């Protein structure tokens, strides 16, 4: 079996012990260092140059994502795996963007850590089945929201879109009425219909919607 030098960075001693117990069972693998905070993880990675660094995200002094980014930059030969409790597609993407070769949930430590290190040490990315599912769900949710947003935009009439733009730019009902040559009561009716159609409940939500749809370039509040 390939010999590997591994660094474990986690501020919880039980997690470090558990990881070490799993890894010591592999012939030729050696945990060469442990770190309890982000800065120590970076410093030990630079000093020890491990083949693989297993890094927690939630650590004191320097958050894990930044620690991952610094290790990947300072020691490009070291492959970094994130070991965390965070079940968030955004967090997974942040870790990968920072240079991590894999993302493992702590609940999967015993089952997946060895395989993750084997895969990462060969230069390939690794996501546990649970993390892959989280990423897929996040992608599907974003796609649904995009379709809903596009559908909502398509259901508004040109007059409603114009009123949305004016309201989002800070115009009062009376000012909108004057600019469009219609009654204030008519503007109020249109506004109520717009909010109902789009499922919005406040003016800030309307402003954010208008910015997302490119109806206005005004900055949200």
C-alpha positions in Angstrom: 0.0 0.0 0.0 1.1 3.6 -0.8 2.8 5.3 2.1 1.1 8.5 3.2 1.8 11.3 5.6 -1.3 12.8 7.0 -2.2 16.0 9.0 -5.4 16.2 11.1 -6.8 19.6 12.0 -9.8 19.8 14.2 -10.4 21.6 17.5 -12.3 18.6 19.0 -10.0 16.0 20.5 -12.5 13.2 20.1 -12.7 13.8 16.4 -8.9 13.8 16.1 -8.7 10.6 18.1 -11.3 9.0 15.9 -9.6 10.0 12.7 -6.2 8.8 13.9 -7.7 5.4 15.0 -9.2 4.9 11.5 -6.0 6.0 9.7 -3.5 4.0 11.9 -5.2 0.8 10.7 -3.8 1.4 7.2 -0.3 0.0 6.6 2.1 2.7 5.6 -0.1 5.6 6.6 1.2 7.9 9.4 -0.4 10.9 11.1 2.5 13.2 11.2 0.8 16.1 13.0 -2.4 17.4 14.6 -3.7 21.0 14.8 -6.4 22.5 17.0 -7.0 25.8 15.2 -6.8 27.2 11.7 -3.5 29.0 12.0 -1.8 26.0 13.5 -3.2 23.9 10.6 -1.6 26.2 8.1 1.7 26.4 10.0 2.0 22.6 10.4 1.1 22.0 6.8 3.9 24.3 5.7 6.3 22.7 8.1 5.4 19.1 7.7 4.2 19.1 4.0 1.8 16.2 4.5 0.5 14.2 1.5 -3.0 14.8 2.8 -4.4 17.4 5.2 -7.8 16.7 6.8 -9.2 20.0 7.9 -12.3 20.9 9.9 -14.3 24.0 8.8 -15.3 25.4 12.2 -12.1 26.1 14.0 -10.9 29.0 16.2 -8.5 31.7 15.2 -8.8 31.1 11.4 -11.9 29.6 9.9 -11.4 26.3 8.0 -12.2 27.6 4.5 -9.5 30.2 4.7 -7.1 27.6 6.2 -7.8 25.4 3.3 -7.1 28.2 0.8 -3.8 29.1 2.6 -2.7 25.5 2.7 -3.5 24.9 -0.9 -1.5 28.0 -1.9 1.5 27.5 0.4 1.8 23.7 0.0 0.3 22.8 -3.5 1.7 19.3 -3.2 -0.6 18.6 -0.2 -4.1 17.4 -1.0 -6.7 18.9 1.4 -9.9 17.1 2.6 -12.6 19.0 4.5 -14.1 17.0 7.4 -17.1 18.8 8.9 -20.6 18.8 10.3 -21.9 21.4 7.8 -24.5 19.9 5.5 -24.7 22.9 3.1 -24.3 23.0 -0.7 -22.9 26.5 -0.4 -20.3 25.4 2.1 -19.3 22.5 -0.1 -18.9 24.8 -3.0 -16.9 27.3 -0.9 -14.6 24.5 0.2 -14.0 23.3 -3.4 -13.5 26.8 -4.6 -10.8 27.2 -2.0 -9.0 24.2 -3.4 -10.2 21.3 -1.3 -10.0 17.9 -3.0 -12.9 16.5 -1.1 -15.7 17.1 1.5 -16.6 14.5 4.1 -19.3 14.8 6.8 -18.2 13.8 10.3 -21.1 11.3 10.4 -19.3 9.5 7.5 -15.8 9.6 9.1 -15.5 5.9 9.9 -17.0 4.7 6.6 -15.5 7.2 4.1 -12.3 8.7 5.5 -9.9 6.0 4.2 -11.4 6.0 0.8 -11.4 9.8 0.6 -7.7 9.9 1.4 -6.9 7.2 -1.1 -8.8 9.1 -3.8 -7.5 12.6 -2.9 -3.9 11.4 -2.7 -4.2 10.3 -6.3 -5.2 13.8 -7.3 -8.9 13.0 -7.8 -11.8 14.8 -6.1 -13.9 13.0 -3.6 -17.5 13.6 -2.3 -19.3 11.2 0.0 -22.7 10.0 -1.3 -24.4 12.2 1.3 -22.5 15.3 0.1 -23.2 14.5 -3.5 -26.9 14.4 -2.6 -26.6 17.8 -0.8 -25.0 19.3 -3.9 -27.7 17.9 -6.1 -30.5 19.1 -3.9 -29.0 22.6 -3.8 -28.7 22.6 -7.6 -32.3 21.5 -8.1 -33.5 24.1 -5.6 -31.6 26.9 -7.4 -33.0 25.7 -10.7 -36.6 25.7 -9.3 -36.1 29.2 -7.9 -34.8 30.4 -11.3 -37.8 28.9 -13.1 -40.2 30.3 -10.6 -38.7 33.7 -11.0 -38.8 33.5 -14.8 -42.4 32.3 -14.6 -43.4 35.1 -12.3 -41.8 37.7 -14.6 -43.7 36.3 -17.5 -47.0 36.6 -15.7 -46.7 40.3 -15.1 -48.1 42.7 -17.7 -46.0 45.5 -19.3 -48.0 48.0 -17.2 -47.3 46.0 -14.0 -43.6 45.7 -14.8 -43.4 49.5 -15.3 -45.2 50.1 -12.0 -42.8 47.6 -10.3 -39.8 49.5 -11.7 -41.1 52.8 -10.4 -42.0 51.5 -7.0 -38.6 49.8 -6.7 -36.9 53.1 -7.6 -38.6 54.7 -4.6 -41.6 56.4 -6.2 -44.7 56.8 -4.1 -48.2 55.7 -5.3 -49.0 59.3 -6.1 -45.8 59.9 -8.0 -46.3 56.7 -10.0 -49.9 57.8 -10.8 -48.6 61.2 -12.0 -45.9 59.7 -14.2 -48.2 57.2 -15.9 -51.3 59.5 -16.1 -53.5 57.2 -14.0 -55.3 57.5 -10.7 -53.7 56.7 -7.4 -56.4 54.1 -6.7 -55.5 52.4 -10.0 -51.8 52.3 -8.9 -52.8 50.8 -5.5 -54.9 48.1 -7.3 -52.0 47.3 -9.6 -49.6 47.2 -6.7 -51.8 44.8 -4.8 -52.1 42.5 -7.8 -48.3 42.6 -8.4 -47.5 41.6 -4.8 -50.1 38.8 -5.0 -48.8 37.4 -8.3 -45.2 37.4 -7.2 -45.9 36.1 -3.7 -44.2 39.2 -2.2 -45.1 40.8 1.1 -43.2 44.0 1.5 -41.5 46.8 -0.5 -38.0 45.5 0.2 -39.0 42.1 -1.3 -40.3 44.0 -4.4 -37.1 45.9 -4.7 -35.0 42.7 -4.5 -37.3 41.0 -7.1 -36.9 44.0 -9.5 -33.1 43.9 -9.1 -32.9 40.1 -9.7 -35.1 40.4 -12.8 -33.1 43.3 -14.2 -36.2 45.5 -14.1 -34.2 48.2 -12.2 -30.6 48.7 -11.3 -31.4 50.5 -8.0 -29.5 49.0 -5.1 -31.7 47.1 -2.6 -32.3 48.3 0.9 
